[in-house]
Amino acid sequence: MKLLKDILYGVSLSAVSGDTNVLVNQIHFDSRKVEMDDVFVAVRGTITDGHEYIQKAVESGAKAIVCEELPELLINGVTYIKVSDCNSALAIMAANFFDNPSKNLKLVGVTGTNGKTTVTTLLYNLFKKAGYKVGLISTIKVMVDDTDHPTSHTTPDVITINTYLSQMNQIGVEFCFMEVSSHGIHQKRAEGLHFAGAIFTNLSHDHLDYHKTFAEYRDTKKRLFDGLPKSAFALVNIDDKNGLVMLQNTKAKKYTYALKSYADYRAQILEKQFNGQLLKLDDNELWSKLIGDFNAYNLLAIYATADILGLEKMETLRLMSELENVDGRFQYYISKDKITAIVDYAHTPDALKNVLVTINALRTGNENVITVVGCGGDRDKSKRPVMGHIASEMSNQAIFTSDNPRTESPEAIIADMEAGVEAQNTKKVLSIENRRQAIRTACKLAMTNDIILVAGKGHETYQETNGVRVDFDDFKEVKEALDSQN
């Protein structure tokens, strides 16, 4: 148990009713988890407002309530703390509760529309290969050195983050690489954390259902860099015009990387093949199994970060040559009929375009590109026609299908995608709601040397419809479909 006043250290308090010099057990923002002597923080969410569950938390034994509005009835023996922002208060309290674990390791945050998972995962793999104890907090999973924990959010809640960071402290983890999403920044999930550095990959159309405007989306990302201390580093891609925006107000030491512009770290693509590409980094050549311009940027960000954090350059290049593709990121399979299937998480217009540009740059022109793609339900609707346009324009055949429909009608989502298809491309488009059937149809249409891209879900091993998740793995589905044709 810990003293409430110690947990509240650094929180801006508007009013206090009761005693803060009391021992408390755990912190919760979900009233269903509250037990005797816990603290309940009444966070206002996008769907529910924690203030509606204050009484329930008290009845469950909460010793303290943190809220933005004090309830009319204050119960004797319960301490009520009024704050201006419960999300911010929760972040600081969670860090204090676990003795600020991010201070005891080098935590590096990675933000941007695309590339976050690849950069964080490969940095984790690189530093593991270099002999360090390392942590990873990503879309795919959380790693506490060698221990694997599944995750469901790009940026977990602040209690979960600090729990894992505390576990990392206990086993002597030196570096942790963490994806930091715009949702996570906006909801203050990155507050209370001490970052040793931050990386900006790129910015393109995404999450405008949540942030409403591109400027708001960009400025939310920027807050990660604005909050960095002087002791930290800020590494940005300046081939993206938003890279310099990220650096405008940061106190951190500034570094840049680019393929096209003058920068502190530069790379050049010398050769491209389906099984990898040859890069020139700092006048040294690197053969990497990761292909595409987007992966050249990812690899350059990894190389720069490793250098900034003190790894020896030639050893870094040697270890980078051993790095494999991240699951669901340009993950490919070649069938006995020499049909190439590529599974990629591309779920934004920019990511889909990047993957198709890469595929079209590698093909000879004699093979067909068949793209299977959908868009998620209950998410940014404005990107759907753009995705439909890109898939139909840049493929010989496009099959529109379900992604994770969630609570929306799959037919309506597909119709939104179809609205972006230009007249000359309508004959190239099929719409098949069932994703398994769409993938199997693509495999049946494919001939020797053709390329099938299955985009949108990548590493996900489920499909979500009306709150129900069923097992579904794009890579397994396309592999089984191709193998069954032999």
Secondary structure, DSSP 4 states (H G I P E B T S, - for coil): -EEHHHHTTT--EEEEES-SSSEE--EESSGGG--TT-EEE--B-SS-BGGGGHHHHHHTT-SEEEESS--SSPPTT-EEEEES-HHHHHHHHHHHHTT-GGGGSEEEEEESSSSHHHHHHHHHHHHHHTT--EEEE-SSEEEETTEEEE-SSSS--HHHHHHHHHHHHHTT--EEEEE--HHHHHTTTTTT--EEEEEE----S--HHHHSSHHHHHHHHHHHHHT--TTSEEEEETTSTHHHHHHTT--SEEEEEESSS--SEEEEEEEEETTEEEEEETTEEEEES--SHHHHHHHHHHHHHHHHTT--HHHHHHHHTTPPPPTTSSEEEE-TT--EEEEE---SHHHHHHHHHHHHHHS-SSS-EEEEE---TTS-GGGHHHHHHHHHHHSSEEEE--S--BTS-HHHHHHHHHTT--GGGGGGEEE-SSHHHHHHHHHHH--TT-EEEEES-TT--EEEETTEEEE--HHHHHHHHHHHT-
